[in-house]
Amino acid sequence: MNNNVKIIFGFAVGAAAGALTGLLMAPQSGKKTRKLINSESDKMREAVSDVVSETLDQAKNKYNNLLEEYLDKGKQSVAKAKQKAKLN
C-alpha cells in the first residue's frame, strides 16, 4: 500500500471515529443516534471501498506492467536464441 492510500485510509478511519464519538456524546434520542450511526457507517463503508478499489487498481496496473515487461524480455531472449541457433 503506498503512502497516499495509507493517508486516505487513516483520514477516513479517524473521521469515522470522531464522528461516532460525537454522535455518542450528543444529547439526542437513541433512535436518532442509531440513524446517524447507520448514516456514518455507510459513509465509512464507501470510503473504505474507495480506498480498496484504488489499491486494487494500482496493484492490477503494476502486475500488468510487470507481466508485459517480462513477456517482452522473454520474446527478446527467444529471438536472440533463434539468431544464435541460425549462426551455428
N, C-alpha and C positions, 0 to 999 in steps of 0.2 A: 504494500500500500504506500503510495507516495505521500509526501508531506501535505500537499493541498487537500487530499482526501482525508487525511488524519485531522487536519484543522477543521474542515467542514463537519466531519463526524463529531469531533469534540464540541464544536459550537452547538450542533443540533442536540446532543445529549445534555449539554449544560443548559440550553434554553428550555428543554423539556423539564429538566429537574427544577429549574427556577420557576417555571410556570406551574408545575404540580405543587411545589411548596407554597406558592402564592395562593393557589386555589384552596389548599387545605387550611391555610391560615385565615382566609377571608371569612367574615361573618355572614354566611348565607345558608339557605336551606340545603339539606342533604340532596334533595332531588336536583336542584340547580347545580350543586357542586359535582354530582355524578355526570350531568350533561356536559359540564365544562371539562371534566377529566376525560370523558369519551372524545370530545372535540380535540383536545390537546393530544391525546394518544393517536388519533387519526393523523394529525399534523406530523407527529413524530414518526409514525409508520411511513408516511410519504417521504419525509426527509431521509430516513434510513434507506428506503427503497431507492431513492435517487442516488445516494452515495454508493450503494451496492451495484446499481446498474452502471454507473460511471466507472467504477473499479473493474467490473466485468468487461466493459467495452475496452478499457485500456489494456487489460490482460489479453483479450482476444486479438486486438491490434498488434500487440507485442509478439504474441505467438505466431500470428500470420506473417509478420515481417521476418521473424527468425526462420520460419519454415521456408519462406521464399528465398532467403539468403542461403540457407543450407542446400536447397534444391538447385540453386544456381551454381553453387560451389561443386555439387555433385555432378552436374552436367558438364562443367568445365573439366573436372577430373576425368570423366568418361571420354570427353573429346581429346584430351591430352593423351590418354592411354591408347585411344584409337590411332592417333597420329604417330605415337611411338611404335605401335604394332605395325603400321604401314612401312615405317623406315627400316625395320628389321627384316 
